[in-house]
Amino acid sequence: MKTIALPEDVHKDLVNLKLEEGEKNTAEIIKRLVIEFKRKRFEEASKLFRIKLRNSGIDFAELLKRSRKMKEVITNEWYPDKGSN
């Protein structure tokens, strides 16, 4: 366990959320907040990826095709004895 210093108003918000959500402790609320933050960040990155892919003029199938080719090139460079699969 670690202790963190929080401003009083943030602590109050966490305790209120804990009570509202029926969690055992504020650590559970913090875990949920971290998960939600990461989910939101992932969704934003996904949206940016889709925009850039659309602007590049290639579709997802073409991207996969190119990535397979790149995988082969890297595999052949790093593991020349294995050859491409």
N, CA, C and O atoms as a Maestro MAE file, in Angstrom:
{
 s_m_m2io_version
 :::
 2.0.0
}

f_m_ct {
 s_m_title
 :::
 protein
 m_atom[340] {
  # First column is atom index #
  i_m_mmod_type
  r_m_x_coord
  r_m_y_coord
  r_m_z_coord
  i_m_residue_number
  s_m_chain_name
  s_m_pdb_residue_name
  s_m_pdb_atom_name
  i_m_atomic_number
  :::
  1 25 0.839 -1.190 0.000 1 A "MET " " N  " 7
  2 3 0.000 0.000 0.000 1 A "MET " " CA " 6
  3 2 0.879 1.247 0.000 1 A "MET " " C  " 6
  4 15 1.958 1.278 0.592 1 A "MET " " O  " 8
  5 25 0.389 2.253 -0.671 2 A "LYS " " N  " 7
  6 3 1.048 3.558 -0.715 2 A "LYS " " CA " 6
  7 2 0.064 4.617 -0.268 2 A "LYS " " C  " 6
  8 15 -1.148 4.449 -0.406 2 A "LYS " " O  " 8
  9 25 0.574 5.684 0.255 3 A "THR " " N  " 7
  10 3 -0.247 6.810 0.671 3 A "THR " " CA " 6
  11 2 -0.015 7.956 -0.307 3 A "THR " " C  " 6
  12 15 1.117 8.230 -0.706 3 A "THR " " O  " 8
  13 25 -1.106 8.622 -0.689 4 A "ILE " " N  " 7
  14 3 -0.968 9.787 -1.552 4 A "ILE " " CA " 6
  15 2 -1.658 10.971 -0.879 4 A "ILE " " C  " 6
  16 15 -2.652 10.813 -0.170 4 A "ILE " " O  " 8
  17 25 -1.118 12.133 -1.113 5 A "ALA " " N  " 7
  18 3 -1.709 13.353 -0.563 5 A "ALA " " CA " 6
  19 2 -2.709 13.904 -1.571 5 A "ALA " " C  " 6
  20 15 -2.402 14.050 -2.754 5 A "ALA " " O  " 8
  21 25 -3.905 14.206 -1.086 6 A "LEU " " N  " 7
  22 3 -4.955 14.756 -1.936 6 A "LEU " " CA " 6
  23 2 -5.500 16.026 -1.310 6 A "LEU " " C  " 6
  24 15 -5.574 16.134 -0.086 6 A "LEU " " O  " 8
  25 25 -5.880 16.979 -2.134 7 A "PRO " " N  " 7
  26 3 -6.577 18.135 -1.583 7 A "PRO " " CA " 6
  27 2 -7.889 17.664 -0.937 7 A "PRO " " C  " 6
  28 15 -8.470 16.660 -1.349 7 A "PRO " " O  " 8
  29 25 -8.332 18.388 0.059 8 A "GLU " " N  " 7
  30 3 -9.522 18.002 0.818 8 A "GLU " " CA " 6
  31 2 -10.748 17.824 -0.084 8 A "GLU " " C  " 6
  32 15 -11.519 16.883 0.102 8 A "GLU " " O  " 8
  33 25 -10.930 18.715 -1.053 9 A "ASP " " N  " 7
  34 3 -12.109 18.605 -1.916 9 A "ASP " " CA " 6
  35 2 -12.071 17.348 -2.788 9 A "ASP " " C  " 6
  36 15 -13.112 16.743 -3.046 9 A "ASP " " O  " 8
  37 25 -10.891 16.954 -3.239 10 A "VAL " " N  " 7
  38 3 -10.763 15.734 -4.035 10 A "VAL " " CA " 6
  39 2 -11.045 14.512 -3.162 10 A "VAL " " C  " 6
  40 15 -11.723 13.578 -3.591 10 A "VAL " " O  " 8
  41 25 -10.530 14.526 -1.957 11 A "HIS " " N  " 7
  42 3 -10.783 13.431 -1.026 11 A "HIS " " CA " 6
  43 2 -12.284 13.295 -0.763 11 A "HIS " " C  " 6
  44 15 -12.824 12.189 -0.748 11 A "HIS " " O  " 8
  45 25 -12.939 14.421 -0.559 12 A "LYS " " N  " 7
  46 3 -14.380 14.418 -0.317 12 A "LYS " " CA " 6
  47 2 -15.135 13.828 -1.506 12 A "LYS " " C  " 6
  48 15 -16.060 13.033 -1.341 12 A "LYS " " O  " 8
  49 25 -14.720 14.236 -2.716 13 A "ASP " " N  " 7
  50 3 -15.348 13.699 -3.925 13 A "ASP " " CA " 6
  51 2 -15.163 12.183 -4.016 13 A "ASP " " C  " 6
  52 15 -16.101 11.463 -4.359 13 A "ASP " " O  " 8
  53 25 -13.970 11.703 -3.711 14 A "LEU " " N  " 7
  54 3 -13.711 10.265 -3.766 14 A "LEU " " CA " 6
  55 2 -14.557 9.508 -2.745 14 A "LEU " " C  " 6
  56 15 -15.119 8.459 -3.061 14 A "LEU " " O  " 8
  57 25 -14.649 10.027 -1.540 15 A "VAL " " N  " 7
  58 3 -15.453 9.381 -0.503 15 A "VAL " " CA " 6
  59 2 -16.921 9.372 -0.908 15 A "VAL " " C  " 6
  60 15 -17.604 8.364 -0.730 15 A "VAL " " O  " 8
  61 25 -17.417 10.484 -1.452 16 A "ASN " " N  " 7
  62 3 -18.812 10.543 -1.902 16 A "ASN " " CA " 6
  63 2 -19.070 9.542 -3.031 16 A "ASN " " C  " 6
  64 15 -20.097 8.863 -3.040 16 A "ASN " " O  " 8
  65 25 -18.134 9.455 -3.982 17 A "LEU " " N  " 7
  66 3 -18.277 8.478 -5.063 17 A "LEU " " CA " 6
  67 2 -18.282 7.052 -4.518 17 A "LEU " " C  " 6
  68 15 -19.058 6.207 -4.965 17 A "LEU " " O  " 8
  69 25 -17.415 6.800 -3.558 18 A "LYS " " N  " 7
  70 3 -17.347 5.480 -2.936 18 A "LYS " " CA " 6
  71 2 -18.703 5.107 -2.343 18 A "LYS " " C  " 6
  72 15 -19.191 3.994 -2.536 18 A "LYS " " O  " 8
  73 25 -19.296 6.037 -1.630 19 A "LEU " " N  " 7
  74 3 -20.600 5.783 -1.014 19 A "LEU " " CA " 6
  75 2 -21.696 5.611 -2.054 19 A "LEU " " C  " 6
  76 15 -22.520 4.702 -1.954 19 A "LEU " " O  " 8
  77 25 -21.702 6.494 -3.059 20 A "GLU " " N  " 7
  78 3 -22.713 6.419 -4.113 20 A "GLU " " CA " 6
  79 2 -22.633 5.123 -4.903 20 A "GLU " " C  " 6
  80 15 -23.656 4.551 -5.279 20 A "GLU " " O  " 8
  81 25 -21.430 4.669 -5.148 21 A "GLU " " N  " 7
  82 3 -21.230 3.480 -5.975 21 A "GLU " " CA " 6
  83 2 -21.210 2.189 -5.163 21 A "GLU " " C  " 6
  84 15 -21.171 1.097 -5.730 21 A "GLU " " O  " 8
  85 25 -21.235 2.313 -3.845 22 A "GLY " " N  " 7
  86 3 -21.249 1.121 -2.997 22 A "GLY " " CA " 6
  87 2 -19.948 0.346 -2.990 22 A "GLY " " C  " 6
  88 15 -19.939 -0.865 -2.768 22 A "GLY " " O  " 8
  89 25 -18.863 1.036 -3.230 23 A "GLU " " N  " 7
  90 3 -17.551 0.379 -3.211 23 A "GLU " " CA " 6
  91 2 -17.067 0.220 -1.776 23 A "GLU " " C  " 6
  92 15 -17.492 0.947 -0.877 23 A "GLU " " O  " 8
  93 25 -16.156 -0.758 -1.575 24 A "LYS " " N  " 7
  94 3 -15.620 -1.014 -0.243 24 A "LYS " " CA " 6
  95 2 -14.672 0.086 0.218 24 A "LYS " " C  " 6
  96 15 -14.629 0.440 1.396 24 A "LYS " " O  " 8
  97 25 -13.911 0.617 -0.739 25 A "ASN " " N  " 7
  98 3 -12.925 1.636 -0.377 25 A "ASN " " CA " 6
  99 2 -12.672 2.566 -1.565 25 A "ASN " " C  " 6
  100 15 -13.106 2.302 -2.686 25 A "ASN " " O  " 8
  101 25 -11.971 3.642 -1.292 26 A "THR " " N  " 7
  102 3 -11.712 4.620 -2.356 26 A "THR " " CA " 6
  103 2 -10.733 4.086 -3.391 26 A "THR " " C  " 6
  104 15 -10.705 4.573 -4.522 26 A "THR " " O  " 8
  105 25 -9.930 3.094 -3.025 27 A "ALA " " N  " 7
  106 3 -9.004 2.509 -3.994 27 A "ALA " " CA " 6
  107 2 -9.777 1.914 -5.178 27 A "ALA " " C  " 6
  108 15 -9.332 1.993 -6.323 27 A "ALA " " O  " 8
  109 25 -10.935 1.319 -4.888 28 A "GLU " " N  " 7
  110 3 -11.752 0.754 -5.968 28 A "GLU " " CA " 6
  111 2 -12.257 1.851 -6.902 28 A "GLU " " C  " 6
  112 15 -12.313 1.665 -8.118 28 A "GLU " " O  " 8
  113 25 -12.618 2.978 -6.334 29 A "ILE " " N  " 7
  114 3 -13.052 4.118 -7.153 29 A "ILE " " CA " 6
  115 2 -11.890 4.615 -8.005 29 A "ILE " " C  " 6
  116 15 -12.068 4.901 -9.189 29 A "ILE " " O  " 8
  117 25 -10.723 4.717 -7.423 30 A "ILE " " N  " 7
  118 3 -9.548 5.177 -8.172 30 A "ILE " " CA " 6
  119 2 -9.230 4.197 -9.299 30 A "ILE " " C  " 6
  120 15 -8.906 4.621 -10.408 30 A "ILE " " O  " 8
  121 25 -9.318 2.890 -9.032 31 A "LYS " " N  " 7
  122 3 -9.096 1.895 -10.096 31 A "LYS " " CA " 6
  123 2 -10.063 2.106 -11.244 31 A "LYS " " C  " 6
  124 15 -9.665 2.089 -12.409 31 A "LYS " " O  " 8
  125 25 -11.343 2.308 -10.915 32 A "ARG " " N  " 7
  126 3 -12.349 2.527 -11.960 32 A "ARG " " CA " 6
  127 2 -12.059 3.806 -12.743 32 A "ARG " " C  " 6
  128 15 -12.235 3.844 -13.961 32 A "ARG " " O  " 8
  129 25 -11.618 4.845 -12.052 33 A "LEU " " N  " 7
  130 3 -11.281 6.099 -12.720 33 A "LEU " " CA " 6
  131 2 -10.105 5.910 -13.675 33 A "LEU " " C  " 6
  132 15 -10.108 6.437 -14.788 33 A "LEU " " O  " 8
  133 25 -9.107 5.160 -13.238 34 A "VAL " " N  " 7
  134 3 -7.932 4.904 -14.085 34 A "VAL " " CA " 6
  135 2 -8.346 4.110 -15.312 34 A "VAL " " C  " 6
  136 15 -7.922 4.419 -16.425 34 A "VAL " " O  " 8
  137 25 -9.175 3.083 -15.116 35 A "ILE " " N  " 7
  138 3 -9.651 2.279 -16.249 35 A "ILE " " CA " 6
  139 2 -10.425 3.146 -17.226 35 A "ILE " " C  " 6
  140 15 -10.225 3.055 -18.437 35 A "ILE " " O  " 8
  141 25 -11.306 3.982 -16.706 36 A "GLU " " N  " 7
  142 3 -12.100 4.866 -17.563 36 A "GLU " " CA " 6
  143 2 -11.201 5.854 -18.313 36 A "GLU " " C  " 6
  144 15 -11.429 6.130 -19.491 36 A "GLU " " O  " 8
  145 25 -10.198 6.376 -17.645 37 A "PHE " " N  " 7
  146 3 -9.255 7.298 -18.278 37 A "PHE " " CA " 6
  147 2 -8.526 6.604 -19.425 37 A "PHE " " C  " 6
  148 15 -8.397 7.166 -20.513 37 A "PHE " " O  " 8
  149 25 -8.049 5.382 -19.181 38 A "LYS " " N  " 7
  150 3 -7.335 4.641 -20.218 38 A "LYS " " CA " 6
  151 2 -8.257 4.297 -21.384 38 A "LYS " " C  " 6
  152 15 -7.846 4.365 -22.542 38 A "LYS " " O  " 8
  153 25 -9.513 3.926 -21.080 39 A "ARG " " N  " 7
  154 3 -10.478 3.620 -22.133 39 A "ARG " " CA " 6
  155 2 -10.717 4.838 -23.020 39 A "ARG " " C  " 6
  156 15 -10.753 4.736 -24.246 39 A "ARG " " O  " 8
  157 25 -10.879 5.990 -22.375 40 A "LYS " " N  " 7
  158 3 -11.110 7.227 -23.129 40 A "LYS " " CA " 6
  159 2 -9.900 7.566 -24.001 40 A "LYS " " C  " 6
  160 15 -10.053 7.955 -25.159 40 A "LYS " " O  " 8
  161 25 -8.707 7.417 -23.444 41 A "ARG " " N  " 7
  162 3 -7.493 7.695 -24.209 41 A "ARG " " CA " 6
  163 2 -7.385 6.748 -25.404 41 A "ARG " " C  " 6
  164 15 -6.989 7.164 -26.492 41 A "ARG " " O  " 8
  165 25 -7.737 5.474 -25.202 42 A "PHE " " N  " 7
  166 3 -7.716 4.501 -26.291 42 A "PHE " " CA " 6
  167 2 -8.725 4.880 -27.374 42 A "PHE " " C  " 6
  168 15 -8.420 4.801 -28.564 42 A "PHE " " O  " 8
  169 25 -9.916 5.287 -26.966 43 A "GLU " " N  " 7
  170 3 -10.937 5.696 -27.940 43 A "GLU " " CA " 6
  171 2 -10.476 6.906 -28.744 43 A "GLU " " C  " 6
  172 15 -10.718 6.979 -29.948 43 A "GLU " " O  " 8
  173 25 -9.811 7.856 -28.086 44 A "GLU " " N  " 7
  174 3 -9.304 9.031 -28.798 44 A "GLU " " CA " 6
  175 2 -8.224 8.637 -29.797 44 A "GLU " " C  " 6
  176 15 -8.193 9.145 -30.918 44 A "GLU " " O  " 8
  177 25 -7.336 7.730 -29.389 45 A "ALA " " N  " 7
  178 3 -6.287 7.266 -30.301 45 A "ALA " " CA " 6
  179 2 -6.897 6.509 -31.475 45 A "ALA " " C  " 6
  180 15 -6.441 6.646 -32.610 45 A "ALA " " O  " 8
  181 25 -7.925 5.712 -31.205 46 A "SER " " N  " 7
  182 3 -8.600 4.967 -32.269 46 A "SER " " CA " 6
  183 2 -9.257 5.911 -33.267 46 A "SER " " C  " 6
  184 15 -9.189 5.704 -34.478 46 A "SER " " O  " 8
  185 25 -9.890 6.944 -32.740 47 A "LYS " " N  " 7
  186 3 -10.537 7.931 -33.616 47 A "LYS " " CA " 6
  187 2 -9.494 8.628 -34.485 47 A "LYS " " C  " 6
  188 15 -9.707 8.805 -35.684 47 A "LYS " " O  " 8
  189 25 -8.377 9.021 -33.896 48 A "LEU " " N  " 7
  190 3 -7.304 9.666 -34.653 48 A "LEU " " CA " 6
  191 2 -6.751 8.720 -35.719 48 A "LEU " " C  " 6
  192 15 -6.486 9.133 -36.848 48 A "LEU " " O  " 8
  193 25 -6.580 7.444 -35.349 49 A "PHE " " N  " 7
  194 3 -6.102 6.445 -36.302 49 A "PHE " " CA " 6
  195 2 -7.050 6.331 -37.494 49 A "PHE " " C  " 6
  196 15 -6.605 6.319 -38.642 49 A "PHE " " O  " 8
  197 25 -8.353 6.248 -37.227 50 A "ARG " " N  " 7
  198 3 -9.329 6.131 -38.312 50 A "ARG " " CA " 6
  199 2 -9.291 7.358 -39.218 50 A "ARG " " C  " 6
  200 15 -9.389 7.233 -40.439 50 A "ARG " " O  " 8
  201 25 -9.149 8.541 -38.627 51 A "ILE " " N  " 7
  202 3 -9.076 9.772 -39.421 51 A "ILE " " CA " 6
  203 2 -7.839 9.758 -40.307 51 A "ILE " " C  " 6
  204 15 -7.917 10.061 -41.497 51 A "ILE " " O  " 8
  205 25 -6.698 9.405 -39.722 52 A "LYS " " N  " 7
  206 3 -5.451 9.383 -40.503 52 A "LYS " " CA " 6
  207 2 -5.500 8.316 -41.594 52 A "LYS " " C  " 6
  208 15 -5.003 8.528 -42.700 52 A "LYS " " O  " 8
  209 25 -6.099 7.174 -41.279 53 A "LEU " " N  " 7
  210 3 -6.222 6.117 -42.280 53 A "LEU " " CA " 6
  211 2 -7.102 6.589 -43.434 53 A "LEU " " C  " 6
  212 15 -6.758 6.396 -44.600 53 A "LEU " " O  " 8
  213 25 -8.234 7.207 -43.110 54 A "ARG " " N  " 7
  214 3 -9.135 7.727 -44.142 54 A "ARG " " CA " 6
  215 2 -8.418 8.772 -44.996 54 A "ARG " " C  " 6
  216 15 -8.549 8.768 -46.220 54 A "ARG " " O  " 8
  217 25 -7.661 9.665 -44.358 55 A "ASN " " N  " 7
  218 3 -6.949 10.715 -45.091 55 A "ASN " " CA " 6
  219 2 -5.797 10.170 -45.937 55 A "ASN " " C  " 6
  220 15 -5.376 10.808 -46.903 55 A "ASN " " O  " 8
  221 25 -5.288 8.993 -45.573 56 A "SER " " N  " 7
  222 3 -4.170 8.418 -46.329 56 A "SER " " CA " 6
  223 2 -4.626 7.851 -47.675 56 A "SER " " C  " 6
  224 15 -3.814 7.647 -48.578 56 A "SER " " O  " 8
  225 25 -5.937 7.598 -47.799 57 A "GLY " " N  " 7
  226 3 -6.453 7.074 -49.053 57 A "GLY " " CA " 6
  227 2 -6.398 5.562 -49.163 57 A "GLY " " C  " 6
  228 15 -6.737 5.016 -50.213 57 A "GLY " " O  " 8
  229 25 -5.979 4.865 -48.105 58 A "ILE " " N  " 7
  230 3 -5.996 3.408 -48.157 58 A "ILE " " CA " 6
  231 2 -7.063 2.889 -47.192 58 A "ILE " " C  " 6
  232 15 -7.420 3.554 -46.219 58 A "ILE " " O  " 8
  233 25 -7.556 1.703 -47.481 59 A "ASP " " N  " 7
  234 3 -8.537 1.114 -46.574 59 A "ASP " " CA " 6
  235 2 -7.831 0.166 -45.597 59 A "ASP " " C  " 6
  236 15 -6.625 -0.062 -45.692 59 A "ASP " " O  " 8
  237 25 -8.596 -0.370 -44.673 60 A "PHE " " N  " 7
  238 3 -8.015 -1.207 -43.631 60 A "PHE " " CA " 6
  239 2 -7.394 -2.478 -44.209 60 A "PHE " " C  " 6
  240 15 -6.350 -2.929 -43.737 60 A "PHE " " O  " 8
  241 25 -8.032 -3.053 -45.227 61 A "ALA " " N  " 7
  242 3 -7.499 -4.264 -45.866 61 A "ALA " " CA " 6
  243 2 -6.115 -3.997 -46.463 61 A "ALA " " C  " 6
  244 15 -5.210 -4.824 -46.351 61 A "ALA " " O  " 8
  245 25 -5.964 -2.839 -47.094 62 A "GLU " " N  " 7
  246 3 -4.662 -2.473 -47.671 62 A "GLU " " CA " 6
  247 2 -3.629 -2.262 -46.565 62 A "GLU " " C  " 6
  248 15 -2.471 -2.655 -46.711 62 A "GLU " " O  " 8
  249 25 -4.043 -1.651 -45.476 63 A "LEU " " N  " 7
  250 3 -3.137 -1.455 -44.348 63 A "LEU " " CA " 6
  251 2 -2.641 -2.798 -43.822 63 A "LEU " " C  " 6
  252 15 -1.451 -2.956 -43.550 63 A "LEU " " O  " 8
  253 25 -3.542 -3.762 -43.679 64 A "LEU " " N  " 7
  254 3 -3.146 -5.096 -43.224 64 A "LEU " " CA " 6
  255 2 -2.176 -5.752 -44.197 64 A "LEU " " C  " 6
  256 15 -1.199 -6.382 -43.790 64 A "LEU " " O  " 8
  257 25 -2.456 -5.597 -45.483 65 A "LYS " " N  " 7
  258 3 -1.588 -6.167 -46.510 65 A "LYS " " CA " 6
  259 2 -0.179 -5.576 -46.400 65 A "LYS " " C  " 6
  260 15 0.814 -6.301 -46.441 65 A "LYS " " O  " 8
  261 25 -0.110 -4.263 -46.260 66 A "ARG " " N  " 7
  262 3 1.195 -3.600 -46.129 66 A "ARG " " CA " 6
  263 2 1.905 -3.998 -44.842 66 A "ARG " " C  " 6
  264 15 3.125 -4.158 -44.822 66 A "ARG " " O  " 8
  265 25 1.140 -4.156 -43.775 67 A "SER " " N  " 7
  266 3 1.777 -4.514 -42.498 67 A "SER " " CA " 6
  267 2 2.331 -5.941 -42.552 67 A "SER " " C  " 6
  268 15 3.360 -6.227 -41.941 67 A "SER " " O  " 8
  269 25 1.652 -6.839 -43.281 68 A "ARG " " N  " 7
  270 3 2.177 -8.202 -43.442 68 A "ARG " " CA " 6
  271 2 3.499 -8.178 -44.202 68 A "ARG " " C  " 6
  272 15 4.443 -8.891 -43.860 68 A "ARG " " O  " 8
  273 25 3.549 -7.344 -45.239 69 A "LYS " " N  " 7
  274 3 4.791 -7.225 -46.007 69 A "LYS " " CA " 6
  275 2 5.909 -6.682 -45.122 69 A "LYS " " C  " 6
  276 15 7.040 -7.164 -45.181 69 A "LYS " " O  " 8
  277 25 5.593 -5.681 -44.303 70 A "MET " " N  " 7
  278 3 6.599 -5.097 -43.421 70 A "MET " " CA " 6
  279 2 7.072 -6.138 -42.395 70 A "MET " " C  " 6
  280 15 8.255 -6.188 -42.060 70 A "MET " " O  " 8
  281 25 6.152 -6.960 -41.906 71 A "LYS " " N  " 7
  282 3 6.513 -8.015 -40.958 71 A "LYS " " CA " 6
  283 2 7.510 -8.974 -41.592 71 A "LYS " " C  " 6
  284 15 8.483 -9.383 -40.958 71 A "LYS " " O  " 8
  285 25 7.261 -9.330 -42.855 72 A "GLU " " N  " 7
  286 3 8.175 -10.221 -43.564 72 A "GLU " " CA " 6
  287 2 9.558 -9.600 -43.703 72 A "GLU " " C  " 6
  288 15 10.569 -10.270 -43.488 72 A "GLU " " O  " 8
  289 25 9.604 -8.322 -44.064 73 A "VAL " " N  " 7
  290 3 10.881 -7.628 -44.224 73 A "VAL " " CA " 6
  291 2 11.654 -7.627 -42.893 73 A "VAL " " C  " 6
  292 15 12.843 -7.942 -42.854 73 A "VAL " " O  " 8
  293 25 10.967 -7.272 -41.825 74 A "ILE " " N  " 7
  294 3 11.621 -7.222 -40.512 74 A "ILE " " CA " 6
  295 2 12.075 -8.613 -40.085 74 A "ILE " " C  " 6
  296 15 13.190 -8.782 -39.592 74 A "ILE " " O  " 8
  297 25 11.209 -9.613 -40.275 75 A "THR " " N  " 7
  298 3 11.566 -10.979 -39.905 75 A "THR " " CA " 6
  299 2 12.793 -11.439 -40.675 75 A "THR " " C  " 6
  300 15 13.695 -12.050 -40.102 75 A "THR " " O  " 8
  301 25 12.832 -11.152 -41.963 76 A "ASN " " N  " 7
  302 3 13.981 -11.555 -42.776 76 A "ASN " " CA " 6
  303 2 15.259 -10.841 -42.356 76 A "ASN " " C  " 6
  304 15 16.340 -11.426 -42.422 76 A "ASN " " O  " 8
  305 25 15.153 -9.590 -41.925 77 A "GLU " " N  " 7
  306 3 16.333 -8.858 -41.468 77 A "GLU " " CA " 6
  307 2 16.827 -9.382 -40.128 77 A "GLU " " C  " 6
  308 15 18.029 -9.553 -39.926 77 A "GLU " " O  " 8
  309 25 15.909 -9.632 -39.226 78 A "TRP " " N  " 7
  310 3 16.288 -10.028 -37.868 78 A "TRP " " CA " 6
  311 2 16.598 -11.522 -37.754 78 A "TRP " " C  " 6
  312 15 17.446 -11.928 -36.959 78 A "TRP " " O  " 8
  313 25 15.910 -12.331 -38.551 79 A "TYR " " N  " 7
  314 3 16.079 -13.782 -38.475 79 A "TYR " " CA " 6
  315 2 16.276 -14.331 -39.888 79 A "TYR " " C  " 6
  316 15 15.386 -14.994 -40.422 79 A "TYR " " O  " 8
  317 25 17.425 -14.064 -40.495 80 A "PRO " " N  " 7
  318 3 17.621 -14.469 -41.888 80 A "PRO " " CA " 6
  319 2 17.573 -15.975 -42.104 80 A "PRO " " C  " 6
  320 15 17.269 -16.418 -43.212 80 A "PRO " " O  " 8
  321 25 17.860 -16.770 -41.091 81 A "ASP " " N  " 7
  322 3 17.836 -18.231 -41.245 81 A "ASP " " CA " 6
  323 2 16.427 -18.794 -41.327 81 A "ASP " " C  " 6
  324 15 16.226 -19.881 -41.871 81 A "ASP " " O  " 8
  325 25 15.445 -18.068 -40.794 82 A "LYS " " N  " 7
  326 3 14.062 -18.561 -40.796 82 A "LYS " " CA " 6
  327 2 13.361 -18.287 -42.119 82 A "LYS " " C  " 6
  328 15 12.461 -19.033 -42.506 82 A "LYS " " O  " 8
  329 25 13.751 -17.246 -42.804 83 A "GLY " " N  " 7
  330 3 13.088 -16.892 -44.055 83 A "GLY " " CA " 6
  331 2 11.702 -16.386 -43.811 83 A "GLY " " C  " 6
  332 15 11.262 -16.322 -42.663 83 A "GLY " " O  " 8
  333 25 10.992 -16.021 -44.867 84 A "SER " " N  " 7
  334 3 9.630 -15.504 -44.688 84 A "SER " " CA " 6
  335 2 8.654 -16.657 -44.589 84 A "SER " " C  " 6
  336 15 8.830 -17.715 -45.194 84 A "SER " " O  " 8
  337 25 7.617 -16.412 -43.802 85 A "ASN " " N  " 7
  338 3 6.588 -17.453 -43.586 85 A "ASN " " CA " 6
  339 2 5.348 -17.142 -44.354 85 A "ASN " " C  " 6
  340 15 4.379 -17.900 -44.297 85 A "ASN " " O  " 8
  :::
 }
 m_bond[339] {
  # First column is bond index #
  i_m_from
  i_m_to
  i_m_order
  :::
  1 1 2 1
  2 2 3 1
  3 3 4 2
  4 3 5 1
  5 5 6 1
  6 6 7 1
  7 7 8 2
  8 7 9 1
  9 9 10 1
  10 10 11 1
  11 11 12 2
  12 11 13 1
  13 13 14 1
  14 14 15 1
  15 15 16 2
  16 15 17 1
  17 17 18 1
  18 18 19 1
  19 19 20 2
  20 19 21 1
  21 21 22 1
  22 22 23 1
  23 23 24 2
  24 23 25 1
  25 25 26 1
  26 26 27 1
  27 27 28 2
  28 27 29 1
  29 29 30 1
  30 30 31 1
  31 31 32 2
  32 31 33 1
  33 33 34 1
  34 34 35 1
  35 35 36 2
  36 35 37 1
  37 37 38 1
  38 38 39 1
  39 39 40 2
  40 39 41 1
  41 41 42 1
  42 42 43 1
  43 43 44 2
  44 43 45 1
  45 45 46 1
  46 46 47 1
  47 47 48 2
  48 47 49 1
  49 49 50 1
  50 50 51 1
  51 51 52 2
  52 51 53 1
  53 53 54 1
  54 54 55 1
  55 55 56 2
  56 55 57 1
  57 57 58 1
  58 58 59 1
  59 59 60 2
  60 59 61 1
  61 61 62 1
  62 62 63 1
  63 63 64 2
  64 63 65 1
  65 65 66 1
  66 66 67 1
  67 67 68 2
  68 67 69 1
  69 69 70 1
  70 70 71 1
  71 71 72 2
  72 71 73 1
  73 73 74 1
  74 74 75 1
  75 75 76 2
  76 75 77 1
  77 77 78 1
  78 78 79 1
  79 79 80 2
  80 79 81 1
  81 81 82 1
  82 82 83 1
  83 83 84 2
  84 83 85 1
  85 85 86 1
  86 86 87 1
  87 87 88 2
  88 87 89 1
  89 89 90 1
  90 90 91 1
  91 91 92 2
  92 91 93 1
  93 93 94 1
  94 94 95 1
  95 95 96 2
  96 95 97 1
  97 97 98 1
  98 98 99 1
  99 99 100 2
  100 99 101 1
  101 101 102 1
  102 102 103 1
  103 103 104 2
  104 103 105 1
  105 105 106 1
  106 106 107 1
  107 107 108 2
  108 107 109 1
  109 109 110 1
  110 110 111 1
  111 111 112 2
  112 111 113 1
  113 113 114 1
  114 114 115 1
  115 115 116 2
  116 115 117 1
  117 117 118 1
  118 118 119 1
  119 119 120 2
  120 119 121 1
  121 121 122 1
  122 122 123 1
  123 123 124 2
  124 123 125 1
  125 125 126 1
  126 126 127 1
  127 127 128 2
  128 127 129 1
  129 129 130 1
  130 130 131 1
  131 131 132 2
  132 131 133 1
  133 133 134 1
  134 134 135 1
  135 135 136 2
  136 135 137 1
  137 137 138 1
  138 138 139 1
  139 139 140 2
  140 139 141 1
  141 141 142 1
  142 142 143 1
  143 143 144 2
  144 143 145 1
  145 145 146 1
  146 146 147 1
  147 147 148 2
  148 147 149 1
  149 149 150 1
  150 150 151 1
  151 151 152 2
  152 151 153 1
  153 153 154 1
  154 154 155 1
  155 155 156 2
  156 155 157 1
  157 157 158 1
  158 158 159 1
  159 159 160 2
  160 159 161 1
  161 161 162 1
  162 162 163 1
  163 163 164 2
  164 163 165 1
  165 165 166 1
  166 166 167 1
  167 167 168 2
  168 167 169 1
  169 169 170 1
  170 170 171 1
  171 171 172 2
  172 171 173 1
  173 173 174 1
  174 174 175 1
  175 175 176 2
  176 175 177 1
  177 177 178 1
  178 178 179 1
  179 179 180 2
  180 179 181 1
  181 181 182 1
  182 182 183 1
  183 183 184 2
  184 183 185 1
  185 185 186 1
  186 186 187 1
  187 187 188 2
  188 187 189 1
  189 189 190 1
  190 190 191 1
  191 191 192 2
  192 191 193 1
  193 193 194 1
  194 194 195 1
  195 195 196 2
  196 195 197 1
  197 197 198 1
  198 198 199 1
  199 199 200 2
  200 199 201 1
  201 201 202 1
  202 202 203 1
  203 203 204 2
  204 203 205 1
  205 205 206 1
  206 206 207 1
  207 207 208 2
  208 207 209 1
  209 209 210 1
  210 210 211 1
  211 211 212 2
  212 211 213 1
  213 213 214 1
  214 214 215 1
  215 215 216 2
  216 215 217 1
  217 217 218 1
  218 218 219 1
  219 219 220 2
  220 219 221 1
  221 221 222 1
  222 222 223 1
  223 223 224 2
  224 223 225 1
  225 225 226 1
  226 226 227 1
  227 227 228 2
  228 227 229 1
  229 229 230 1
  230 230 231 1
  231 231 232 2
  232 231 233 1
  233 233 234 1
  234 234 235 1
  235 235 236 2
  236 235 237 1
  237 237 238 1
  238 238 239 1
  239 239 240 2
  240 239 241 1
  241 241 242 1
  242 242 243 1
  243 243 244 2
  244 243 245 1
  245 245 246 1
  246 246 247 1
  247 247 248 2
  248 247 249 1
  249 249 250 1
  250 250 251 1
  251 251 252 2
  252 251 253 1
  253 253 254 1
  254 254 255 1
  255 255 256 2
  256 255 257 1
  257 257 258 1
  258 258 259 1
  259 259 260 2
  260 259 261 1
  261 261 262 1
  262 262 263 1
  263 263 264 2
  264 263 265 1
  265 265 266 1
  266 266 267 1
  267 267 268 2
  268 267 269 1
  269 269 270 1
  270 270 271 1
  271 271 272 2
  272 271 273 1
  273 273 274 1
  274 274 275 1
  275 275 276 2
  276 275 277 1
  277 277 278 1
  278 278 279 1
  279 279 280 2
  280 279 281 1
  281 281 282 1
  282 282 283 1
  283 283 284 2
  284 283 285 1
  285 285 286 1
  286 286 287 1
  287 287 288 2
  288 287 289 1
  289 289 290 1
  290 290 291 1
  291 291 292 2
  292 291 293 1
  293 293 294 1
  294 294 295 1
  295 295 296 2
  296 295 297 1
  297 297 298 1
  298 298 299 1
  299 299 300 2
  300 299 301 1
  301 301 302 1
  302 302 303 1
  303 303 304 2
  304 303 305 1
  305 305 306 1
  306 306 307 1
  307 307 308 2
  308 307 309 1
  309 309 310 1
  310 310 311 1
  311 311 312 2
  312 311 313 1
  313 313 314 1
  314 314 315 1
  315 315 316 2
  316 315 317 1
  317 317 318 1
  318 318 319 1
  319 319 320 2
  320 319 321 1
  321 321 322 1
  322 322 323 1
  323 323 324 2
  324 323 325 1
  325 325 326 1
  326 326 327 1
  327 327 328 2
  328 327 329 1
  329 329 330 1
  330 330 331 1
  331 331 332 2
  332 331 333 1
  333 333 334 1
  334 334 335 1
  335 335 336 2
  336 335 337 1
  337 337 338 1
  338 338 339 1
  339 339 340 2
  :::
 }
}
